[in-house]
Amino acid sequence: QVRLVESGGGLVQPGGSLRLSCAASGSIFSTNVMGWYRQAPGKQRELVATISSGGWINYADSVKGRSVISRDNAKNTVSLQMNSLKSEDTAVYYCNLNVPAFGEGYWGQGTQVTVSS
């Protein structure tokens, strides 16, 4: 079983920055994709950014240029640095680990990010 634990959420003012981190533990296949998704009230969960174990990165247009995703393969961690935050970034952010080879996907419990003055 794989467990994902997020940290780093909180309240931040518009224009501020926040760093989210996620640590994965358990039986983890080395070839995988880790990333972040978010879900705002009344909306569907959406992709924020993903990064593969080989370093391929994908960003949602809404955060491109304002966010940087990174990972440490040896530690099975992924981080998301978010800058120039806007009120529309307010959501619960979920860490995800996906293993395409086996069709397996795992989610963290989520961490709340609130952007408000």
C-alpha positions in Angstrom: 0.0 0.0 0.0 1.1 3.5 -0.7 0.5 6.5 1.6 0.8 10.1 0.7 1.1 12.9 3.3 0.8 16.5 2.3 2.0 19.6 4.2 2.4 23.3 3.7 -1.2 24.5 3.2 -2.6 27.6 4.9 -3.8 31.1 4.6 -1.9 33.5 2.4 -2.6 37.0 1.1 -3.1 37.7 -2.6 0.3 38.0 -4.3 2.0 35.8 -1.7 3.7 32.5 -2.0 3.3 29.0 -0.6 5.1 25.8 -0.8 3.3 22.4 -0.7 5.2 19.2 0.0 4.2 15.6 -0.2 5.9 12.5 1.0 5.1 9.1 -0.3 5.8 5.9 1.6 5.1 2.2 1.0 5.7 0.0 -2.0 6.4 2.5 -4.7 7.3 1.5 -8.3 10.2 3.6 -9.4 8.6 4.6 -12.7 5.8 6.9 -11.7 4.2 10.3 -12.0 3.7 12.5 -8.9 1.7 15.7 -8.9 -0.8 18.0 -7.5 -4.5 18.5 -8.1 -6.9 20.9 -6.5 -10.6 21.1 -5.9 -12.4 24.3 -5.2 -15.9 24.4 -3.6 -18.5 23.4 -6.1 -16.0 22.5 -8.7 -14.4 19.3 -10.1 -10.9 18.3 -9.1 -8.4 19.6 -11.6 -4.8 19.1 -12.5 -2.3 21.7 -11.2 1.0 20.2 -12.1 2.7 16.8 -12.5 6.2 15.5 -12.8 7.4 12.1 -13.9 10.2 10.1 -12.3 12.1 10.9 -15.6 11.6 14.6 -15.1 8.8 15.3 -17.6 6.7 18.2 -16.3 3.2 19.4 -17.1 1.5 22.5 -15.7 -2.1 23.7 -15.9 -2.4 26.9 -17.9 -3.8 28.6 -14.8 -0.6 28.2 -12.8 2.0 28.1 -15.6 4.6 30.8 -14.9 3.6 31.1 -11.3 4.4 27.7 -10.0 7.3 25.3 -9.9 7.0 21.6 -9.3 10.0 19.5 -8.2 10.6 16.0 -6.9 13.3 13.9 -5.1 13.2 10.4 -6.5 15.4 9.0 -3.8 13.0 10.3 -1.1 9.8 9.9 -3.0 8.8 13.5 -2.4 7.2 16.1 -4.5 6.9 19.8 -3.9 5.0 22.7 -5.4 6.1 26.2 -5.1 3.3 28.6 -5.8 3.9 32.3 -6.3 1.8 35.3 -7.1 -1.2 33.6 -5.6 -4.7 34.7 -6.5 -8.0 34.2 -4.8 -9.0 31.7 -7.5 -6.1 29.5 -6.3 -8.1 28.8 -3.1 -8.9 25.1 -3.0 -8.0 21.8 -1.3 -4.8 20.6 -2.9 -4.3 16.9 -3.3 -1.0 15.0 -3.8 -1.2 12.2 -6.4 1.0 9.3 -7.3 0.3 7.4 -10.5 1.9 4.3 -11.8 0.9 4.0 -15.4 2.5 0.6 -15.9 0.0 -1.0 -13.4 -2.9 1.4 -13.7 -2.6 2.4 -10.0 -3.2 5.7 -8.5 -3.1 7.0 -5.0 -4.2 10.2 -3.3 -3.3 12.1 -0.2 -5.9 13.5 2.2 -5.6 17.0 0.9 -4.4 20.3 2.3 -6.3 23.5 2.3 -4.9 26.6 0.6 -6.8 29.8 1.1 -5.8 33.0 -0.6 -7.5 36.0 1.0 -6.7 39.4 2.4 
